[in-house]
Structure formats: structure tokens, C-alpha cells
Amino acid sequence: MSAWLTPSISVIQNVLEKERAVGDARNALHSRDSHIWTLRIALVLAFALALFQSYVNYQRQNEITVHVPPDLSKGATLKPGALQKPNAYSFAHYVWSGLNDWPESGKTDYKKNIEKYKCLITPEFETWLKRNLAHKNKGGELDRTRSLTEELFYQEGFVSDVGANVVSVAMVMKLQERVGAMRIKNVTMNYSLRIVPDLRRCNEMGMAVDGFMVDPTRAENEAEEKSKKERANKS
């Protein structure tokens, strides 16, 4: 009996080993096939990404921004994307006077204007304006109307190149504030704004206000300081 069982067990072991070998081969083939499919998917994704990048590059080549100055009577050499001084000044004046236009009350108009002009200012300057809004609200400086008007018209010297297609725009503007019918502020201010290129899709102007080059000052104070220096030099 035992002699008969011994070869049977041996046969069973051989069969099991063969099945195990076949299973290992199948697993190897399955792993190979899975790897091949992974490579195919990766190649398809890489090809799709390459097509998308080619499309983006093609669109960029066909969409350029050119800032055309208002006066072309003497001709002009225009470089794509380069900010023009008259355009930068007009843009800075438009945005800054708009932000400071509070016909009803600064409590509602200031916040509304920040939202209105958010695509024409950089995110960093938007953050500064919101902090300024909170500061003025805490100090009770918003319960009034406000307006800015141009005191001195554009001159070429008002705009200067800073570098990397960034310009500094100087403006002299009359700042007026009222509480009801009473005028509480009527001063001439010097503003110096930094204008930078901006390619965000929501900004159709191609430029944005990025903040102050220097802090705003009262023109009267600067004139007084200049007069003092001149008198000191004469003496």
C-alpha cells in the first residue's frame, strides 16, 4: 500500500510544481502586459501634453500686445509689450482717481472701487488697499465723500523708466473731501505710482498699478521745504 502511495505522491508533487511554474509564467506575462499598457498610457499623455504646449505657443505667437502712444504725428518705433509713457500716465490717472472717487461715502465706495478695479491693480497692491480700507474704517476716515482731480497735466518728465519694462508715474492732483456740505480737506498731493506689465486675461489694458514708488506727499509741504532750502543757500 505504501509502495503504491509513494509514486502517487511524487506525481502529485510534480503536477503541483508544473502548475506553480505555469502560474509564475502567467504572472510574469501579466506583469509585462501591465507594464506595456502603463508605457502606452504614458506615451499618449506625453503626446497630448506636447500637442497642448504647441497650441499654447502658437497662440502666443499670434497674440501680442502693442501699446500705441496717442500722438503718432512724429512716428514711433513700437516694441511688443513695451509700455508707452503717455499711455502709462493716462492709465495711472484713470485707476488712481477711480479708486479715490467716493460720491456717496468711503464706507461703501472704497470697497466697491477696489473690487471694480481689481483687474487693473496687482494682487499685492489689492492686498495693500484692503489693509488701508480696514485702517481708515477703524480710524473713522471713511464717513465722507472724496474726489481727485488733475492739478498739473501730463508732461514727459512725469513718467520715468525704472527697468524691466516698469515705469514710475508722477501725478500732481487735488484731493478734496467733504462731510455733508462741509469741505474738510482741500490739498494738492504728489503721487508716484509704479506701473508694471500685466498679462492676466481679465486685464485688457496690458498694465497694472503695483503700488507707490514713494509715499504720497502734500505738494505744499514740498514747496515749503524747497523754499527753505533756497533761502538757506542764499544766506
SVG drawing of the C-alpha trace seen along z (x, -y; Angstrom):
<svg xmlns="http://www.w3.org/2000/svg" viewBox="-25 -136 50 138">
<polyline fill="none" stroke="black" stroke-width="0.4" points="0.0,0.0 2.7,-2.4 4.7,-1.5 1.7,-2.4 1.2,-5.8 4.8,-6.9 4.8,-7.3 1.3,-8.8 2.5,-11.5 5.5,-12.1 3.3,-12.5 1.1,-15.0 4.1,-17.0 5.3,-17.1 1.9,-18.3 1.8,-21.0 5.3,-22.1 4.3,-22.3 1.1,-24.3 3.2,-26.6 5.6,-27.2 2.8,-27.8 1.3,-30.3 4.6,-32.1 4.9,-32.3 1.3,-33.7 2.1,-36.3 5.2,-37.3 3.3,-37.7 0.6,-39.7 3.1,-42.0 4.8,-42.5 1.4,-43.3 0.5,-45.7 3.9,-47.5 3.4,-47.7 -0.1,-49.3 1.4,-51.7 4.0,-52.8 1.4,-53.2 -0.7,-55.4 2.3,-57.5 3.2,-57.9 -0.3,-59.0 -0.3,-61.6 3.1,-62.9 1.9,-63.2 -1.2,-65.1 0.8,-67.4 3.2,-68.1 0.2,-69.0 -1.3,-71.3 2.1,-73.1 2.4,-73.5 -1.0,-75.0 -0.3,-77.4 3.0,-78.5 1.1,-79.0 -1.5,-81.2 1.2,-83.3 2.9,-83.9 -0.4,-85.2 -1.5,-87.3 0.9,-90.2 0.2,-93.4 1.4,-96.7 0.9,-99.9 0.3,-102.7 1.0,-106.2 -1.7,-108.8 0.5,-111.1 1.9,-109.4 2.5,-112.7 6.2,-112.2 6.1,-108.5 7.0,-105.9 9.0,-102.7 6.9,-100.2 8.1,-97.1 5.5,-94.4 4.7,-94.7 6.7,-97.8 4.8,-100.4 4.5,-103.9 4.8,-106.8 1.7,-108.7 -0.4,-105.5 1.1,-104.7 0.3,-108.2 -3.3,-108.1 -3.8,-104.6 -2.4,-105.5 -4.5,-108.6 -7.7,-106.7 -7.1,-103.9 -6.0,-106.1 -8.7,-108.7 -11.3,-105.9 -10.2,-104.3 -10.5,-107.6 -13.9,-108.5 -16.3,-108.3 -19.5,-110.0 -21.7,-108.5 -19.4,-107.5 -16.0,-106.0 -17.6,-103.3 -19.2,-101.8 -17.5,-103.3 -13.9,-102.5 -14.5,-98.8 -16.7,-98.8 -13.9,-100.6 -11.3,-98.1 -13.4,-95.3 -14.2,-97.3 -10.5,-98.0 -9.1,-94.7 -8.1,-93.6 -6.1,-96.8 -4.1,-96.5 -1.7,-93.8 -2.8,-91.3 -0.1,-92.8 -1.5,-96.3 -5.0,-95.0 -3.9,-93.5 -2.4,-96.9 -5.6,-98.7 -7.7,-96.3 -5.5,-96.9 -5.7,-100.6 -9.5,-100.3 -9.6,-98.5 -7.2,-101.1 -9.3,-104.0 -12.5,-102.3 -11.0,-101.8 -9.9,-105.4 -13.3,-106.8 -11.9,-108.2 -14.4,-106.8 -17.6,-108.6 -17.1,-111.2 -17.1,-111.8 -13.8,-112.1 -12.6,-113.2 -9.3,-113.5 -8.8,-115.9 -5.7,-116.6 -3.8,-119.7 -1.0,-119.5 -1.4,-118.0 0.8,-115.4 4.4,-116.2 7.0,-113.8 9.1,-114.1 6.2,-112.8 7.0,-109.2 10.4,-107.6 11.7,-104.1 12.6,-102.0 13.8,-99.0 12.4,-95.6 9.5,-97.4 8.4,-99.0 7.7,-102.8 7.2,-105.3 4.3,-107.8 4.3,-111.0 1.0,-112.9 0.0,-116.2 -3.7,-116.0 -6.1,-118.0 -7.7,-115.9 -11.0,-117.1 -13.1,-115.5 -16.5,-116.6 -18.8,-115.6 -22.2,-116.6 -21.9,-120.2 -18.8,-121.0 -15.4,-120.6 -12.9,-119.1 -9.9,-118.7 -8.7,-120.5 -5.0,-119.8 -2.7,-119.3 -1.0,-115.9 2.0,-114.4 1.6,-110.7 4.2,-108.4 2.8,-105.1 4.6,-102.0 3.1,-100.6 4.0,-97.1 3.1,-94.9 0.2,-92.6 -0.8,-89.6 -3.8,-88.4 -6.8,-87.6 -9.1,-89.9 -6.8,-92.9 -7.3,-94.1 -5.1,-97.1 -1.9,-95.1 -0.6,-97.0 -1.4,-97.3 -0.8,-99.6 1.6,-97.9 1.7,-100.4 3.6,-103.5 7.2,-104.3 7.4,-106.6 4.7,-107.5 2.3,-110.3 3.2,-113.8 1.5,-117.2 2.7,-119.4 2.5,-122.4 4.9,-120.8 7.4,-120.1 7.2,-123.6 7.8,-125.0 10.8,-122.7 12.2,-123.8 11.7,-127.5 13.5,-126.9 16.5,-125.3 16.7,-128.1 16.7,-130.8 19.3,-128.8 21.6,-128.6 21.2,-132.4 22.1,-133.2"/>
</svg>
